[in-house]
Amino acid sequence: MATMPADRSPDSTLALLRAGYRFIGERCERYGSDVFRTRILLAPTICLRGRPAAELFYDNDRFQRATAMPLRVQRTLTGRGGVQGLDGSEHSDRKAMFMSIMTPAAIQRLGQLFDDEWRTRITAWESAAPVSLYDELGRMLTRVVCAWAGVPLPASQVERRAVELHAMIEAPAVIGPRHWRGRLARYRAERWLADLIERTRVGFAPAPAGSALAVIAEHRDGRGNLLPRRIAAVELLNVLRPVVAVDQYMTFAALALHDHPAWRERVRDDDEAAEHFVQEVRRYYPFFPIAAARVRRSFDWQGHHFPKGRRVLLDLYGTNHHPTLWPQPELFRPERFAGRRVDPFELIPQGGGDHWAGHRCAGEWITIDLMKRAVTNLATTMRYDVPVQNLALDLHRMPALPPLGLTLTNVHRAA
C-alpha cells in the first residue's frame, strides 16, 4: 500500500482560506501527487484533483453527500436539506424534480427574457455614470430568474433580493462580517420563499404551470408527501441563486473579450466560436473551488486507502487547470475546444459526471446558454469603453472577481 502524502500543518483550514482556489493544486505540485491528506476544520480530509480523481469522486457506490458539506456552507450557500446533500433514492427523486424544470423550451424562455432585459438596460446604461457590470448583471438576473421561475418580485425589492443572493454566494469561504451577512441573507430569503410556497399551495399566489415555483410547491416525495415548506424554499433558492451566480461567468466573459479583442469579431456571427469561447471561460476562470463528499464504505484506489466516513474534497478549479488535461492551462485559448468532446470528468466547473444520476449541476445548460447570450450582447448589441482599472483576479479570494466588478463607460447601443 502506497503512503499517501500528508500536509505538514496540524490543521489546514486557515491555509485553505488564505490560498483560495490554489490550495489543493499547490500542494499536489509540492508533493508530486494528485492525492494527499490533511485536516480541514480539525477533521481528517483527503484532497484530490484530475480526471481519474473526478471519475472516482462521482462514483455513487463509493461516496455519499450526506454530512459532507460543512455547516458553514449549508447555512450560507446551499441551505440545509437541499438536493446537494442527498443520496440514493431521495437524491434521485429530488434531482428528477430539478431536471423536469430544465427543458429546452424552458431554457429558451429564460434566455429570451434575459435578452429582452439586456436590451432594455442598455438605454439606462447610456445615460448612466460608469457602470459596474457585475452589479448590473446581478440585478438583471435576479429580475429575469424570478420572472421565469414564477416568483413575484416587485421592482422595489429587486435590489434587496439581488444583494441577499450575492451575500449567500460570497459567504462560505470567509470569516467575519461577510459570513454573517450571508447567513442572515439566507434566513431572510428562506422565510420569504417559504411564505410564498405556502400561499401557492393554498391558492393565494397561483404559480404559472411548469414554473419552478409550481413544480417545487407541488412536488411530492417517494412517500407521497409534499416537501416541508422550508425545504421547498431551500430548493427554490437552489434555482434562483445559481442563475444569479452566472453573473460571475458573464463578468469573466466580458473581461476575456477585453483581454482578447480578436475574439469579439469571431463570436459575433459564429455560434461554434461562441461555444468554444464560453467553454474556455468556464475552464479558465475561477468559479466554485471544490466539491465535498464522504467515503460510503472503505476501499483502496491507486494504492491509497480511503476509510469509511472520511471527508474527500475534489479540486474543481485544479482539475480545470491540470497540465495533463489542458496543455498550457494558464493560457486563455478557446480554440482548444475545437473538435474536442467535452468529457464529463475533465471540464468540471459545475461538477462532473451525469446530470441525472449524479451531483452535476442541473442548471449547467442554463449557464452555457446565458453566457453565450451575454457574449453575443457584449459583442453585437452595444459598444462601450473599459477605463483603466484594477482587473486582476485575486485567487486567494473566493469568489474571485475584479475589485470594481468590471467598470464600463461610454455605453451606447450598437448601430
TORGUBA-438228 format. One line per 4 residues: number of its first residue (from 1); their letters; for each residue z, x, y of N, C-alpha, C. Coordinates in steps of 0.2 Angstrom, whole numbers, plus 5000, padded with zeros to 4 digits. Last residue first. Layout:
NUM	A	Z,X,Y,Z,X,Y,Z,X,Y; ...
//
This chain:
415	AARH	4831,4874,5252,4826,4870,5253,4823,4867,5247; 4849,4873,5248,4843,4876,5247,4837,4872,5249; 4862,4871,5260,4858,4868,5254,4851,4872,5254; 4874,4884,5263,4869,4879,5265,4865,4877,5259
411	VNTL	4887,4894,5269,4884,4890,5263,4879,4885,5266; 4893,4905,5275,4887,4903,5277,4883,4899,5272; 4903,4912,5262,4902,4910,5269,4895,4908,5270; 4916,4912,5249,4909,4911,5251,4909,4909,5258
407	TLGL	4927,4921,5239,4926,4918,5246,4919,4918,5247; 4936,4921,5226,4929,4922,5227,4927,4918,5234; 4950,4921,5225,4946,4916,5222,4939,4916,5223; 4956,4931,5231,4955,4926,5235,4951,4920,5232
403	PPLA	4957,4940,5219,4963,4938,5223,4962,4932,5228; 4948,4935,5205,4948,4938,5211,4954,4936,5215; 4959,4934,5190,4954,4931,5195,4954,4935,5201; 4967,4932,5175,4964,4937,5180,4959,4934,5184
399	PMRH	4981,4922,5170,4974,4924,5170,4972,4928,5176; 4988,4938,5169,4985,4933,5165,4986,4926,5168; 4985,4954,5175,4987,4948,5176,4984,4943,5172; 4979,4966,5171,4987,4965,5169,4989,4958,5171
395	LDLA	4967,4965,5176,4968,4963,5169,4975,4963,5167; 4961,4960,5190,4967,4964,5188,4969,4961,5181; 4946,4963,5197,4950,4959,5192,4955,4963,5189; 4940,4964,5214,4942,4967,5207,4947,4962,5203
391	LNQV	4936,4960,5226,4933,4956,5220,4935,4959,5213; 4940,4959,5242,4943,4962,5235,4941,4958,5229; 4926,4958,5252,4932,4956,5250,4934,4959,5244; 4913,4954,5263,4917,4959,5260,4924,4957,5258
387	PVDY	4905,4938,5258,4908,4943,5263,4912,4948,5259; 4892,4932,5252,4898,4934,5249,4901,4939,5253; 4883,4917,5257,4884,4924,5258,4891,4926,5254; 4871,4906,5250,4877,4907,5253,4878,4915,5253
383	RMTT	4862,4891,5245,4862,4898,5247,4869,4900,5251; 4859,4880,5232,4862,4882,5238,4861,4889,5239; 4852,4877,5220,4853,4871,5225,4856,4873,5231; 4850,4889,5212,4845,4885,5215,4846,4880,5220
379	ALNT	4862,4896,5209,4855,4900,5209,4850,4895,5213; 4872,4887,5208,4873,4893,5212,4866,4896,5213; 4866,4878,5198,4868,4876,5205,4868,4882,5210; 4866,4886,5187,4859,4883,5190,4861,4881,5197
375	VARK	4879,4889,5185,4875,4894,5186,4868,4892,5190; 4884,4876,5182,4886,4879,5188,4882,4885,5190; 4877,4873,5171,4875,4869,5177,4878,4872,5183; 4883,4882,5162,4875,4883,5164,4874,4879,5170
371	MLDI	4896,4877,5162,4894,4884,5165,4887,4885,5167; 4894,4865,5156,4896,4865,5163,4895,4872,5166; 4890,4870,5143,4886,4865,5147,4888,4865,5154; 4901,4877,5139,4895,4880,5140,4890,4876,5144
367	TIWE	4912,4867,5139,4912,4873,5143,4905,4876,5144; 4907,4858,5130,4908,4856,5137,4908,4862,5141; 4908,4866,5118,4901,4864,5120,4901,4862,5128; 4922,4867,5118,4918,4873,5119,4911,4871,5121
363	GACR	4932,4858,5115,4928,4857,5121,4924,4863,5123; 4939,4862,5104,4935,4856,5103,4930,4855,5109; 4942,4878,5100,4942,4873,5105,4937,4868,5104; 4947,4881,5083,4942,4882,5088,4942,4877,5093
359	HGAW	4955,4878,5072,4958,4878,5078,4953,4880,5084; 4945,4869,5059,4949,4874,5062,4952,4873,5068; 4936,4859,5056,4941,4861,5051,4947,4865,5054; 4927,4859,5068,4930,4853,5065,4936,4854,5060
355	HDGG	4924,4872,5072,4926,4867,5077,4930,4861,5073; 4928,4886,5063,4924,4880,5063,4928,4875,5068; 4930,4902,5071,4930,4898,5065,4926,4892,5066; 4940,4905,5086,4935,4907,5081,4935,4901,5075
351	GQPI	4943,4904,5104,4945,4903,5097,4939,4904,5092; 4936,4906,5115,4940,4900,5115,4942,4898,5107; 4930,4918,5113,4934,4917,5119,4938,4911,5119; 4923,4925,5102,4929,4920,5101,4933,4919,5108
347	LEFP	4911,4931,5093,4912,4929,5100,4917,4923,5100; 4914,4933,5080,4913,4938,5084,4914,4936,5091; 4915,4922,5072,4921,4926,5071,4920,4932,5076; 4903,4914,5073,4910,4911,5074,4916,4915,5074
343	DVRR	4890,4922,5081,4894,4922,5075,4901,4919,5077; 4875,4918,5087,4882,4918,5089,4887,4917,5083; 4861,4928,5084,4865,4922,5082,4872,4923,5084; 4851,4935,5095,4857,4936,5091,4860,4929,5090
339	GAFR	4840,4934,5103,4838,4935,5096,4845,4936,5092; 4849,4940,5116,4843,4938,5114,4841,4940,5107; 4862,4945,5119,4862,4939,5116,4854,4937,5114; 4860,4956,5127,4862,4957,5121,4862,4951,5116
335	EPRF	4856,4952,5140,4851,4952,5135,4853,4954,5128; 4868,4952,5148,4866,4946,5144,4861,4947,5139; 4879,4964,5150,4872,4964,5148,4870,4958,5144; 4890,4973,5157,4888,4966,5158,4881,4966,5156
331	LEPQ	4900,4985,5148,4894,4984,5152,4892,4976,5152; 4910,4987,5139,4912,4986,5146,4906,4986,5151; 4903,4989,5127,4906,4982,5128,4909,4981,5136; 4893,4996,5120,4895,4997,5127,4898,4991,5129
327	PWLT	4891,4985,5107,4889,4991,5110,4890,4991,5117; 4901,4975,5099,4897,4975,5105,4896,4982,5108; 4907,4978,5087,4903,4972,5088,4899,4972,5094; 4913,4990,5090,4909,4990,5084,4905,4984,5084
323	PHHN	4921,4988,5101,4914,4993,5102,4910,4992,5095; 4926,4973,5107,4926,4978,5101,4920,4982,5101; 4927,4963,5115,4926,4969,5118,4926,4975,5113; 4931,4952,5109,4925,4951,5113,4923,4958,5116
319	TGYL	4943,4957,5104,4938,4956,5099,4931,4955,5103; 4951,4957,5116,4949,4963,5112,4944,4963,5107; 4952,4943,5118,4949,4947,5123,4946,4954,5120; 4959,4939,5107,4953,4936,5108,4949,4941,5113
315	DLLV	4969,4946,5095,4967,4948,5102,4960,4945,5103; 4981,4936,5087,4974,4939,5087,4972,4940,5094; 4997,4938,5080,4993,4937,5086,4986,4940,5085; 5008,4931,5069,5002,4935,5070,4999,4933,5076
311	RRGK	5025,4930,5062,5020,4928,5068,5014,4933,5068; 5029,4927,5046,5028,4932,5051,5023,4929,5056; 5030,4918,5035,5033,4917,5041,5032,4922,5047; 5028,4931,5022,5028,4923,5024,5032,4923,5030
307	PFHH	5020,4946,5027,5026,4942,5024,5026,4935,5026; 5007,4955,5023,5009,4950,5028,5014,4946,5025; 5003,4972,5021,5007,4966,5018,5009,4962,5024; 4988,4981,5019,4993,4979,5023,4997,4973,5020
303	GQWD	4976,4982,5012,4981,4987,5011,4987,4986,5015; 4968,4972,5017,4966,4978,5018,4972,4983,5018; 4982,4962,5014,4975,4962,5017,4974,4969,5019; 4993,4951,5004,4990,4958,5006,4983,4958,5009
299	FSRR	5005,4938,5008,4998,4941,5005,4997,4948,5007; 5016,4924,5008,5014,4931,5008,5008,4933,5005; 5010,4910,5017,5013,4912,5012,5011,4920,5011; 5007,4908,5031,5009,4902,5027,5013,4905,5021
295	VRAA	5011,4917,5046,5009,4918,5039,5012,4912,5034; 5006,4909,5061,5011,4911,5056,5009,4912,5049; 4998,4913,5076,4999,4909,5070,5004,4912,5066; 4990,4913,5092,4995,4914,5088,4995,4910,5082
291	AIPF	4978,4922,5103,4980,4916,5099,4985,4918,5094; 4976,4929,5119,4977,4929,5112,4978,4923,5109; 4970,4926,5132,4970,4933,5130,4971,4933,5122; 4957,4916,5139,4963,4916,5136,4964,4923,5132
287	FPYY	4948,4927,5148,4949,4920,5148,4956,4920,5145; 4938,4940,5156,4945,4938,5153,4946,4930,5154; 4921,4943,5153,4926,4941,5157,4932,4939,5154; 4912,4944,5142,4914,4950,5146,4920,4948,5150
283	RRVE	4909,4932,5135,4911,4938,5131,4915,4943,5136; 4906,4923,5146,4911,4921,5141,4914,4927,5137; 4895,4930,5151,4901,4929,5155,4907,4927,5151; 4886,4929,5139,4889,4936,5141,4895,4935,5146
279	QVFH	4884,4916,5140,4887,4918,5134,4890,4925,5135; 4877,4915,5152,4883,4911,5151,4887,4914,5145; 4865,4922,5149,4870,4924,5154,4876,4921,5153; 4860,4915,5138,4862,4922,5137,4867,4924,5142
275	EAAE	4857,4903,5145,4861,4903,5140,4864,4910,5138; 4848,4908,5155,4854,4905,5157,4859,4905,5151; 4837,4911,5146,4840,4916,5150,4847,4914,5153; 4834,4898,5142,4836,4903,5137,4840,4909,5141
271	DDDR	4830,4892,5153,4836,4889,5150,4838,4894,5145; 4823,4897,5168,4823,4899,5161,4830,4897,5157; 4824,4896,5181,4819,4891,5178,4819,4893,5170; 4835,4904,5185,4833,4898,5189,4829,4893,5185
267	VRER	4838,4916,5179,4842,4910,5176,4839,4903,5180; 4831,4926,5186,4830,4924,5179,4833,4918,5176; 4837,4926,5199,4830,4924,5198,4828,4922,5191; 4849,4931,5196,4849,4925,5199,4842,4922,5199
263	WAPH	4848,4943,5190,4849,4938,5185,4848,4931,5189; 4848,4952,5200,4842,4951,5197,4842,4945,5192; 4862,4953,5204,4857,4949,5208,4851,4947,5204; 4875,4956,5199,4869,4957,5195,4864,4952,5198
259	DHLA	4886,4952,5207,4886,4959,5205,4879,4961,5202; 4883,4939,5209,4884,4943,5215,4883,4950,5213; 4883,4934,5196,4877,4933,5200,4877,4938,5206; 4897,4937,5193,4892,4941,5189,4885,4940,5193
255	LAAF	4903,4928,5202,4904,4935,5203,4899,4939,5199; 4899,4916,5196,4897,4917,5202,4898,4925,5204; 4905,4918,5183,4898,4917,5183,4895,4919,5190; 4919,4917,5188,4916,4923,5185,4909,4923,5185
251	TMYQ	4919,4904,5191,4920,4909,5196,4918,4916,5194; 4917,4898,5179,4912,4897,5184,4913,4902,5190; 4929,4902,5172,4922,4904,5170,4917,4904,5175; 4938,4894,5180,4938,4902,5180,4932,4905,5177
247	DVAV	4934,4881,5178,4933,4884,5185,4934,4892,5185; 4939,4878,5166,4932,4881,5166,4930,4883,5173; 4951,4871,5168,4951,4878,5167,4944,4882,5167; 4947,4858,5168,4948,4861,5174,4948,4869,5173
243	VPRL	4946,4857,5154,4940,4856,5158,4941,4859,5165; 4959,4859,5150,4954,4864,5148,4948,4863,5152; 4965,4847,5156,4967,4854,5158,4962,4859,5156; 4960,4835,5149,4959,4836,5157,4960,4844,5158
239	VNLL	4963,4836,5136,4956,4835,5138,4955,4837,5145; 4977,4838,5136,4973,4843,5132,4965,4842,5132; 4981,4827,5142,4981,4833,5146,4977,4838,5142; 4980,4819,5130,4976,4818,5136,4975,4824,5141
235	EVAA	4990,4825,5123,4983,4826,5121,4978,4824,5126; 5002,4822,5131,5000,4829,5129,4993,4829,5127; 5001,4808,5130,5000,4811,5136,4998,4818,5135; 5003,4806,5116,4997,4804,5118,4996,4807,5125
231	IRRP	5017,4811,5116,5012,4815,5113,5005,4813,5115; 5022,4800,5124,5022,4807,5126,5017,4811,5123; 5020,4789,5116,5017,4789,5122,5017,4796,5125; 5015,4792,5099,5020,4791,5104,5018,4793,5111
227	LLNG	5000,4785,5092,5004,4791,5094,5009,4789,5099; 5002,4771,5081,5000,4774,5087,5003,4780,5089; 5000,4772,5063,5004,4772,5069,5001,4774,5075; 4994,4774,5051,4993,4768,5055,4997,4767,5061
223	RGDR	4996,4786,5045,5001,4781,5043,5000,4774,5047; 4987,4794,5052,4986,4793,5045,4991,4787,5042; 4987,4787,5068,4988,4792,5064,4987,4790,5056; 4976,4779,5080,4982,4778,5075,4982,4784,5070
219	HEAI	4972,4778,5097,4971,4782,5091,4978,4780,5086; 4972,4772,5109,4971,4768,5104,4971,4771,5097; 4973,4783,5118,4978,4777,5118,4978,4773,5112; 4962,4790,5115,4969,4793,5113,4974,4787,5113
215	VALA	4951,4782,5118,4952,4785,5112,4959,4787,5110; 4954,4779,5132,4954,4774,5127,4955,4776,5120; 4953,4792,5138,4959,4788,5138,4959,4783,5133; 4940,4796,5135,4946,4800,5132,4952,4796,5132
211	SGAP	4930,4782,5131,4933,4787,5136,4938,4790,5132; 4926,4771,5123,4924,4778,5122,4926,4783,5126; 4927,4759,5137,4926,4760,5130,4923,4767,5128; 4938,4763,5150,4931,4762,5148,4931,4763,5140
207	APAF	4954,4754,5149,4950,4760,5149,4943,4759,5147; 4965,4744,5159,4960,4745,5154,4956,4751,5155; 4980,4743,5163,4975,4748,5165,4969,4749,5160; 4986,4733,5156,4987,4733,5164,4982,4738,5167
203	GVRT	4986,4732,5142,4981,4729,5146,4981,4729,5153; 4995,4740,5135,4997,4733,5136,4992,4729,5140; 4988,4752,5135,4990,4749,5129,4991,4741,5130; 4988,4756,5148,4982,4755,5145,4983,4751,5139
199	REIL	5002,4758,5151,4999,4752,5154,4992,4751,5151; 5004,4769,5142,5007,4763,5141,5004,4757,5144; 4995,4779,5149,4994,4777,5142,4997,4770,5140; 5002,4780,5161,4995,4777,5161,4993,4775,5154
195	DALW	5014,4785,5157,5014,4779,5160,5007,4776,5160; 5009,4798,5153,5012,4793,5148,5013,4786,5151; 5004,4803,5164,4999,4801,5159,5002,4796,5154; 5016,4806,5172,5010,4802,5175,5006,4799,5169
191	REAR	5023,4814,5162,5025,4807,5164,5020,4803,5167; 5014,4825,5162,5015,4821,5156,5018,4814,5158; 5015,4829,5175,5009,4827,5173,5009,4823,5166; 5029,4833,5176,5026,4828,5181,5019,4825,5178
187	YRAL	5029,4843,5166,5034,4837,5166,5031,4832,5170; 5020,4852,5172,5019,4849,5165,5023,4843,5165; 5026,4856,5183,5019,4853,5184,5018,4849,5177; 5037,4863,5178,5038,4857,5182,5032,4853,5183
183	RGRW	5031,4873,5172,5035,4869,5168,5036,4862,5172; 5025,4880,5183,5021,4877,5178,5025,4872,5174; 5036,4883,5191,5031,4879,5194,5027,4876,5188; 5041,4893,5182,5045,4887,5183,5041,4881,5186
179	HRPG	5031,4903,5183,5033,4900,5177,5036,4893,5178; 5033,4906,5197,5026,4904,5194,5027,4900,5187; 5046,4911,5197,5044,4905,5201,5038,4902,5198; 5048,4920,5181,5050,4918,5188,5047,4912,5191
175	IVAP	5034,4928,5173,5041,4926,5173,5043,4925,5181; 5019,4923,5164,5023,4926,5170,5030,4924,5169; 5011,4917,5155,5012,4924,5154,5015,4927,5160; 5011,4903,5158,5013,4905,5152,5015,4913,5152
171	AEIM	5005,4898,5171,5012,4899,5170,5014,4903,5164; 4992,4894,5174,4994,4901,5176,5001,4903,5174; 4991,4881,5169,4986,4887,5166,4989,4893,5168; 5000,4874,5177,5001,4875,5170,4997,4880,5167
167	AHLE	4994,4876,5189,5000,4878,5188,5002,4879,5181; 4982,4868,5188,4982,4876,5189,4988,4879,5187; 4988,4856,5187,4984,4858,5182,4983,4866,5182; 4994,4855,5200,4998,4854,5194,4994,4857,5188
163	VARR	4982,4855,5208,4987,4860,5209,4992,4861,5203; 4976,4843,5204,4972,4850,5203,4978,4856,5204; 4985,4834,5209,4984,4835,5201,4980,4841,5200; 4985,4836,5223,4991,4837,5219,4990,4838,5212
159	EVQS	4971,4833,5226,4974,4840,5227,4980,4841,5223; 4970,4820,5222,4966,4825,5219,4969,4832,5220; 4976,4809,5228,4980,4813,5223,4976,4819,5220; 4968,4803,5237,4974,4806,5240,4978,4810,5235
155	APLP	4958,4797,5229,4957,4803,5232,4963,4807,5235; 4966,4792,5213,4964,4791,5220,4963,4797,5224; 4960,4791,5197,4963,4796,5202,4961,4795,5209; 4961,4785,5181,4961,4783,5188,4964,4789,5192
151	VGAW	4952,4791,5168,4959,4792,5171,4958,4790,5178; 4941,4792,5160,4943,4785,5162,4950,4785,5165; 4935,4804,5159,4940,4803,5154,4943,4796,5155; 4927,4805,5171,4924,4805,5164,4929,4802,5159
147	ACVV	4937,4806,5181,4932,4800,5181,4929,4799,5174; 4943,4818,5177,4947,4811,5177,4942,4805,5177; 4933,4827,5179,4935,4825,5172,4939,4819,5172; 4930,4826,5193,4925,4824,5188,4928,4823,5181
143	RTLM	4942,4830,5199,4939,4823,5200,4934,4821,5195; 4943,4843,5193,4949,4838,5192,4946,4831,5194; 4932,4849,5197,4933,4847,5190,4938,4842,5189; 4935,4850,5211,4929,4846,5209,4930,4844,5202
139	RGLE	4946,4858,5212,4947,4851,5214,4941,4847,5211; 4941,4869,5206,4947,4866,5203,4947,4859,5205; 4931,4873,5215,4929,4871,5208,4935,4867,5205; 4939,4876,5226,4935,4871,5227,4933,4868,5220
135	DYLS	4946,4888,5221,4950,4882,5223,4945,4876,5223; 4934,4896,5219,4939,4894,5213,4943,4888,5215; 4929,4898,5232,4925,4894,5226,4930,4892,5221; 4934,4895,5247,4937,4898,5241,4933,4894,5235
131	VPAA	4924,4897,5261,4926,4893,5255,4928,4897,5250; 4926,4898,5279,4925,4901,5272,4928,4897,5267; 4924,4882,5285,4925,4889,5286,4924,4892,5280; 4911,4869,5283,4917,4872,5282,4918,4879,5284
127	SEWA	4899,4864,5283,4902,4863,5289,4909,4866,5289; 4895,4866,5270,4890,4868,5275,4894,4868,5282; 4904,4860,5262,4904,4867,5262,4900,4870,5268; 4900,4847,5263,4906,4848,5266,4906,4856,5266
123	TIRT	4887,4848,5256,4887,4845,5263,4894,4847,5266; 4891,4852,5243,4888,4856,5247,4888,4854,5255; 4897,4840,5237,4902,4845,5240,4898,4850,5245; 4886,4834,5231,4890,4831,5237,4894,4836,5241
119	RWED	4883,4843,5222,4878,4842,5227,4881,4838,5233; 4894,4842,5213,4892,4848,5216,4888,4847,5222; 4893,4829,5209,4899,4831,5213,4897,4837,5217; 4882,4829,5201,4882,4825,5207,4888,4827,5212
115	DFLQ	4886,4838,5191,4880,4840,5196,4880,4836,5202; 4896,4831,5185,4898,4837,5189,4892,4839,5193; 4890,4820,5180,4895,4819,5185,4896,4825,5189; 4882,4827,5171,4879,4823,5176,4884,4822,5182
111	GLRQ	4892,4831,5162,4888,4836,5166,4884,4833,5172; 4897,4819,5157,4901,4824,5161,4897,4829,5165; 4885,4815,5150,4888,4811,5155,4892,4815,5160; 4883,4825,5141,4878,4824,5146,4881,4821,5151
107	IAAP	4895,4823,5133,4894,4829,5136,4889,4829,5142; 4891,4810,5128,4897,4811,5132,4897,4817,5136; 4880,4813,5120,4879,4809,5126,4885,4809,5131; 4886,4822,5110,4881,4824,5115,4880,4820,5121
103	TMIS	4904,4819,5110,4897,4818,5108,4892,4821,5113; 4918,4821,5110,4914,4827,5112,4907,4825,5109; 4927,4812,5104,4925,4812,5111,4920,4816,5113; 4928,4816,5091,4924,4810,5092,4923,4809,5100
99	MFMA	4936,4827,5092,4929,4828,5091,4925,4822,5092; 4949,4821,5094,4946,4825,5099,4938,4826,5098; 4950,4815,5081,4950,4811,5087,4947,4815,5093; 4949,4827,5073,4944,4822,5072,4944,4817,5078
95	KRDS	4962,4832,5076,4956,4836,5078,4950,4831,5078; 4970,4823,5070,4971,4824,5077,4964,4827,5080; 4967,4825,5056,4967,4818,5059,4966,4819,5067; 4969,4839,5055,4963,4836,5053,4962,4829,5057
91	HESG	4983,4839,5057,4979,4843,5062,4972,4840,5061; 4988,4832,5046,4989,4830,5053,4985,4833,5058; 4983,4839,5035,4980,4833,5037,4982,4830,5044; 4986,4856,5042,4985,4851,5036,4981,4844,5039
87	DLGQ	4995,4857,5058,4992,4860,5052,4990,4854,5047; 4997,4860,5076,4997,4855,5070,4994,4859,5064; 4997,4865,5088,5002,4867,5084,5003,4863,5078; 4986,4859,5095,4986,4866,5094,4991,4869,5089
83	VGGR	4989,4846,5097,4985,4847,5092,4985,4855,5090; 5006,4844,5103,4999,4844,5103,4995,4847,5097; 5020,4846,5103,5017,4841,5099,5010,4840,5099; 5021,4851,5120,5024,4851,5113,5022,4845,5109
79	GTLT	5009,4860,5129,5013,4854,5128,5015,4854,5121; 5001,4871,5133,4998,4867,5128,5002,4860,5127; 5008,4877,5145,5000,4877,5144,4999,4871,5139; 5022,4874,5145,5018,4875,5151,5011,4873,5150
75	RQVR	5029,4873,5134,5032,4870,5139,5028,4870,5146; 5021,4882,5125,5021,4875,5124,5024,4871,5130; 5025,4894,5131,5018,4892,5131,5018,4885,5130; 5039,4894,5128,5037,4895,5135,5029,4893,5136
71	LPMA	5039,4894,5114,5041,4888,5118,5038,4889,5125; 5025,4902,5106,5031,4902,5109,5033,4896,5113; 5017,4896,5092,5016,4897,5099,5023,4897,5102; 5021,4893,5079,5018,4900,5080,5018,4901,5088
67	TARQ	5026,4881,5074,5031,4886,5077,5028,4892,5079; 5011,4878,5065,5017,4876,5067,5022,4881,5068; 4999,4884,5061,5001,4885,5068,5008,4882,5070; 4997,4896,5047,4998,4889,5049,5000,4890,5057
63	FRDN	4986,4905,5035,4990,4904,5041,4991,4897,5043; 4980,4904,5023,4984,4909,5024,4989,4909,5030; 4972,4893,5023,4976,4894,5017,4981,4899,5018; 4964,4894,5035,4970,4889,5035,4974,4890,5029
59	DYFL	4959,4908,5043,4959,4905,5036,4965,4901,5035; 4958,4914,5055,4956,4907,5054,4956,4904,5047; 4962,4927,5052,4966,4923,5056,4965,4916,5055; 4950,4932,5045,4957,4931,5041,4961,4926,5045
55	EAAP	4941,4932,5055,4940,4928,5049,4946,4927,5045; 4948,4941,5064,4947,4934,5066,4945,4930,5060; 4947,4953,5056,4954,4950,5058,4953,4943,5060; 4933,4955,5056,4937,4954,5049,4944,4951,5051
51	RGRL	4931,4957,5070,4928,4952,5066,4932,4950,5060; 4946,4961,5081,4940,4962,5077,4937,4957,5073; 4964,4963,5079,4958,4962,5083,4952,4963,5079; 4982,4959,5078,4975,4960,5075,4970,4960,5081
47	CITP	4999,4962,5076,4994,4961,5080,4987,4963,5077; 5014,4954,5070,5008,4958,5068,5002,4956,5073; 5031,4955,5074,5024,4952,5075,5019,4957,5073; 5048,4950,5074,5043,4954,5071,5036,4951,5072
43	ALLI	5055,4945,5090,5053,4943,5083,5048,4948,5081; 5058,4948,5103,5063,4950,5098,5061,4949,5091; 5046,4945,5110,5052,4940,5111,5057,4941,5105; 5039,4955,5098,5037,4951,5104,5043,4946,5104
39	RTRF	5037,4970,5090,5041,4965,5091,5040,4961,5098; 5024,4975,5079,5028,4977,5085,5033,4971,5085; 5010,4983,5070,5016,4979,5070,5020,4980,5076; 4992,4982,5069,4998,4986,5070,5004,4981,5070
35	VDSG	4975,4984,5066,4981,4980,5065,4987,4985,5066; 4965,4992,5069,4964,4986,5071,4970,4981,5069; 4968,5009,5073,4969,5004,5068,4968,4997,5072; 4972,5020,5081,4966,5021,5077,4966,5015,5071
31	YREC	4982,5019,5090,4984,5020,5083,4978,5021,5078; 4975,5018,5102,4980,5023,5101,4982,5025,5094; 4967,5006,5099,4964,5013,5101,4969,5019,5100; 4978,4997,5098,4973,4998,5092,4970,5005,5093
27	REGI	4983,4998,5111,4987,5000,5105,4983,5001,5099; 4973,4992,5118,4975,4999,5120,4979,5002,5114; 4972,4979,5112,4967,4984,5112,4969,4991,5113; 4985,4973,5116,4983,4974,5109,4978,4980,5108
23	FRYG	4984,4974,5131,4990,4976,5127,4988,4978,5120; 4974,4969,5139,4973,4975,5136,4978,4978,5131; 4979,4958,5146,4973,4957,5142,4972,4963,5137; 4994,4965,5150,4990,4959,5150,4985,4959,5145
19	ARLL	5004,4975,5152,4997,4977,5151,4992,4971,5151; 5015,4967,5156,5013,4972,5160,5006,4974,5159; 5017,4959,5145,5016,4956,5151,5014,4961,5156; 5019,4969,5135,5013,4964,5134,5012,4961,5141
15	ALTS	5030,4975,5139,5024,4979,5139,5018,4974,5139; 5039,4965,5137,5038,4967,5144,5032,4971,5144; 5039,4964,5123,5037,4958,5127,5035,4960,5134; 5041,4973,5113,5036,4975,5117,5034,4969,5122
11	DPSR	5055,4982,5108,5053,4976,5109,5047,4977,5114; 5056,4996,5104,5060,4991,5100,5058,4984,5102; 5040,5004,5104,5045,5001,5108,5049,4996,5103; 5030,5009,5096,5036,5013,5096,5042,5009,5100
7	DAPM	5021,4999,5084,5023,5001,5091,5029,5004,5091; 5015,5006,5069,5020,5002,5072,5021,5004,5079; 5003,5004,5056,5005,5007,5062,5010,5002,5065; 5007,5001,5039,5004,4998,5045,5007,5001,5051
3	TAM	5003,5010,5026,5008,5009,5031,5005,5007,5037; 4995,5003,5011,4995,5007,5017,5001,5006,5022; 5000,5004,4994,5000,5000,5000,5000,5004,5006
//
